[in-house]
Amino acid sequence: MERVSGLLSWTLSRVLWLSGLFERGTARQPRIMEEKALEVYDLIRTIRDPEKPNTLEELEVVTESCVEVQEINEEDYLVIIRFTPTVPHCSLATLIGLCLRVKLQRCLPFKHKSTSR
């Protein structure tokens, strides 16, 4: 199993390298990705919780460290947001994810693909 995992990892890194994604992603300055992540965080932190009068930042549903931006190519970015609902069985977690997605689609100035976890 370990051998298959190692082979899969090597194959994936080789495919990324051959496609040019690996080179472009590492060639960019990490500072630019951090700035874009902060830009995303500034947009989403003010979203209000559907059940409470507080923002997602005040409830610690989202934090600065939960936002990650990766470069897909020179003009496109992948935005990853890991949010933590206030309770594990939160029935509105899907709605919060949808609010995050819509806010980014409406307000983010750069081209992006997004994923919430």
C-alpha positions as CSV (number, residue, x, y, z in Angstrom):
1,M,0.0,0.0,0.0
2,E,2.8,2.4,0.9
3,R,4.5,1.7,-2.4
4,V,1.3,2.4,-4.3
5,S,0.9,5.7,-2.4
6,G,4.5,6.7,-3.1
7,L,4.0,5.9,-6.8
8,L,0.8,7.9,-7.0
9,S,2.4,10.9,-5.3
10,W,5.4,10.8,-7.7
11,T,3.0,10.5,-10.7
12,L,0.9,13.4,-9.5
13,S,4.0,15.6,-9.0
14,R,5.3,14.6,-12.4
15,V,2.0,15.5,-14.1
16,L,1.9,18.9,-12.4
17,W,5.5,19.6,-13.3
18,L,4.9,18.6,-17.0
19,S,1.7,20.6,-17.2
20,G,3.5,23.7,-15.9
21,L,1.2,24.2,-12.9
22,F,3.9,23.3,-10.4
23,E,6.5,25.7,-11.9
24,R,4.1,28.6,-12.0
25,G,2.8,28.0,-8.5
26,T,6.2,28.0,-7.0
27,A,7.6,30.9,-9.1
28,R,5.0,33.3,-7.7
29,Q,5.9,35.1,-4.6
30,P,4.1,33.7,-1.5
31,R,3.5,37.3,-0.4
32,I,1.1,37.8,-3.3
33,M,-0.9,34.8,-2.3
34,E,-1.0,36.0,1.3
35,E,-2.3,39.4,0.1
36,K,-5.1,37.7,-1.9
37,A,-6.0,35.5,1.0
38,L,-6.3,38.6,3.3
39,E,-8.4,40.2,0.6
40,V,-10.8,37.2,0.6
41,Y,-10.9,37.2,4.4
42,D,-11.8,40.9,4.5
43,L,-14.8,40.1,2.2
44,I,-16.1,37.1,4.1
45,R,-15.5,38.1,7.8
46,T,-18.4,40.5,7.8
47,I,-21.0,38.0,6.7
48,R,-23.7,37.6,9.4
49,D,-24.7,34.3,10.8
50,P,-28.2,33.3,9.6
51,E,-29.4,32.5,13.2
52,K,-27.4,35.1,15.3
53,P,-26.8,38.8,15.0
54,N,-23.0,38.2,15.0
55,T,-20.6,38.1,12.0
56,L,-18.8,34.9,11.1
57,E,-15.6,36.4,12.4
58,E,-17.1,37.2,15.8
59,L,-18.3,33.6,16.1
60,E,-14.9,32.3,14.9
61,V,-16.6,30.4,12.1
62,V,-13.9,31.9,9.8
63,T,-10.4,33.0,10.7
64,E,-7.5,34.4,8.7
65,S,-5.8,31.1,8.8
66,C,-8.8,29.3,7.3
67,V,-8.4,31.1,3.9
68,E,-5.9,29.9,1.4
69,V,-5.3,31.1,-2.2
70,Q,-3.4,29.0,-4.8
71,E,-2.4,30.1,-8.2
72,I,-4.0,28.0,-11.1
73,N,-2.4,30.0,-13.8
74,E,-1.3,33.7,-14.3
75,E,-4.9,35.0,-14.2
76,D,-6.9,32.4,-12.2
77,Y,-6.7,31.4,-8.6
78,L,-8.2,28.7,-6.4
79,V,-9.7,30.0,-3.2
80,I,-10.1,27.4,-0.3
81,I,-12.1,28.4,2.7
82,R,-12.2,26.0,5.7
83,F,-15.0,27.2,8.0
84,T,-16.1,25.8,11.3
85,P,-19.8,25.9,12.2
86,T,-20.6,27.0,15.7
87,V,-21.8,23.4,16.6
88,P,-20.9,20.1,14.9
89,H,-24.5,19.4,13.9
90,C,-25.2,22.9,12.5
91,S,-28.2,22.7,10.2
92,L,-27.2,25.9,8.4
93,A,-23.6,24.9,7.5
94,T,-24.7,24.5,3.8
95,L,-26.3,28.0,3.9
96,I,-23.1,29.5,5.3
97,G,-21.1,27.8,2.6
98,L,-23.5,29.2,0.0
99,C,-23.2,32.7,1.5
100,L,-19.4,32.5,1.3
101,R,-19.6,31.4,-2.4
102,V,-22.0,34.1,-3.4
103,K,-20.1,36.8,-1.6
104,L,-16.9,35.8,-3.5
105,Q,-18.7,35.6,-6.8
106,R,-20.1,39.1,-6.4
107,C,-17.2,40.9,-4.8
108,L,-13.9,39.3,-5.6
109,P,-11.9,41.4,-8.2
110,F,-9.8,38.5,-9.6
111,K,-10.9,35.4,-11.5
112,H,-11.2,32.4,-9.2
113,K,-12.6,29.0,-8.5
114,S,-13.7,28.4,-4.9
115,T,-14.2,25.5,-2.6
116,S,-15.5,25.4,1.0
117,R,-14.6,22.7,3.5
